Amino acid sequence: MILPSLAHRDRDAREWMDDPGCDRETLDRTYSQFRVVNALVAGWHATYRRHLRPVLPRDRPATVLDIGCGGGDVARNLIRWARRDGFSLQVTAIDPDPRALAWARRRPPVPELTFRPALSRELVDEGRSFDLVISNHLLHHLDEQQFPALLADSQQLARVRAVHSDIRRERWGYLLFSAGTRPFFRRSFIREDGLISIRRSYTVPELRAAVPPTWRVAPQRPSRALLIHDPDPR
Ligand SMILES: C[S@@+](CC[C@H](N)C(=O)[O-])C[C@H]1O[C@@H](n2cnc3c(N)ncnc32)[C@H](O)[C@@H]1O
């Protein structure tokens, strides 16, 4: 395998799944395999325990917005973990791609989970707000205008906390993902898009330079970073 230079973000690399004309069967298989990849590498149980559970209300359901939800498995897991811990979540999961929502809606319904085709801006324009705003593997998809716009929207939409989780660009992460996914995930975009995602993703210093001062950047293992925002107490 030729290791590409990871010295700079590869803003021009395009993921297969972002191509409106990509093969639908392969795309659906990719959504279905997100569950496995997220469980293995995305660290959401740790994120839930450290950054979401401590701020959940006990006396009422917490509202959550998942931006760029894809197949919706992160939302489903959060609902399940919270329920097990005696909390209740009401999750609105949005994605602008109708193919993702069509796949997500074919899975068994969960009463606490609503899918909606939308961008975060539309919810801001409607004056909506949520206790928590989250995303997974969304930041590296965004261009130079969309990235700060997402953070600004999150600040407006999140009453308690916003947490965006993504891959961070690292050599060993690239090598491990490449080697670990090669034998599996053959008929999906997981491996190719995963490697492109790493090339498109940020390093921790790049994130620190890119976010407004009210956002924290928390490195997370393996090869991940969280962007966290807590509104000022009013
Ligand atoms: C790599 S997938 C991750 C899906 C899901 N969050 C997960 O972790 O399984 C990225 C998703 O972000 C969505 N997306 C791309 N650009 C977006 C934007 N500007 N706002 C919201 N979602 C976006 C895509 O449609 C896609 O479903």
PDBQT file of the ligand as one rigid body, heavy atoms in Angstrom, charges set to zero:
ROOT
HETATM    1  C1  LIG A 301     -19.919   9.412   6.947  1.00  0.00    +0.000 C 
HETATM    2  S1  LIG A 301     -21.632   9.671   7.035  1.00  0.00    +0.000 S 
HETATM    3  C2  LIG A 301     -21.895   9.439   8.775  1.00  0.00    +0.000 C 
HETATM    4  C3  LIG A 301     -23.297   9.024   9.086  1.00  0.00    +0.000 C 
HETATM    5  C4  LIG A 301     -23.581   8.782  10.567  1.00  0.00    +0.000 C 
HETATM    6  N1  LIG A 301     -23.431  10.002  11.340  1.00  0.00    +0.000 N 
HETATM    7  C5  LIG A 301     -22.696   7.687  11.112  1.00  0.00    +0.000 C 
HETATM    8  O1  LIG A 301     -21.752   8.010  11.822  1.00  0.00    +0.000 OA
HETATM    9  O2  LIG A 301     -22.934   6.524  10.810  1.00  0.00    +0.000 OA
HETATM   10  C6  LIG A 301     -21.830  11.421   6.850  1.00  0.00    +0.000 C 
HETATM   11  C7  LIG A 301     -23.279  11.854   6.704  1.00  0.00    +0.000 C 
HETATM   12  O3  LIG A 301     -23.311  13.283   6.738  1.00  0.00    +0.000 OA
HETATM   13  C8  LIG A 301     -24.280  13.715   5.813  1.00  0.00    +0.000 C 
HETATM   14  N2  LIG A 301     -23.942  15.106   5.432  1.00  0.00    +0.000 N 
HETATM   15  C9  LIG A 301     -23.083  15.510   4.478  1.00  0.00    +0.000 A 
HETATM   16  N3  LIG A 301     -23.035  16.859   4.446  1.00  0.00    +0.000 NA
HETATM   17  C10 LIG A 301     -23.874  17.308   5.404  1.00  0.00    +0.000 A 
HETATM   18  C11 LIG A 301     -24.264  18.602   5.886  1.00  0.00    +0.000 A 
HETATM   19  N4  LIG A 301     -23.770  19.724   5.351  1.00  0.00    +0.000 N 
HETATM   20  N5  LIG A 301     -25.142  18.668   6.900  1.00  0.00    +0.000 NA
HETATM   21  C12 LIG A 301     -25.645  17.547   7.460  1.00  0.00    +0.000 A 
HETATM   22  N6  LIG A 301     -25.319  16.302   7.048  1.00  0.00    +0.000 NA
HETATM   23  C13 LIG A 301     -24.453  16.189   6.039  1.00  0.00    +0.000 A 
HETATM   24  C14 LIG A 301     -24.205  12.732   4.683  1.00  0.00    +0.000 C 
HETATM   25  O4  LIG A 301     -25.409  12.711   3.938  1.00  0.00    +0.000 OA
HETATM   26  C15 LIG A 301     -23.935  11.424   5.421  1.00  0.00    +0.000 C 
HETATM   27  O5  LIG A 301     -25.108  10.710   5.696  1.00  0.00    +0.000 OA
ENDROOT
TORSDOF 0
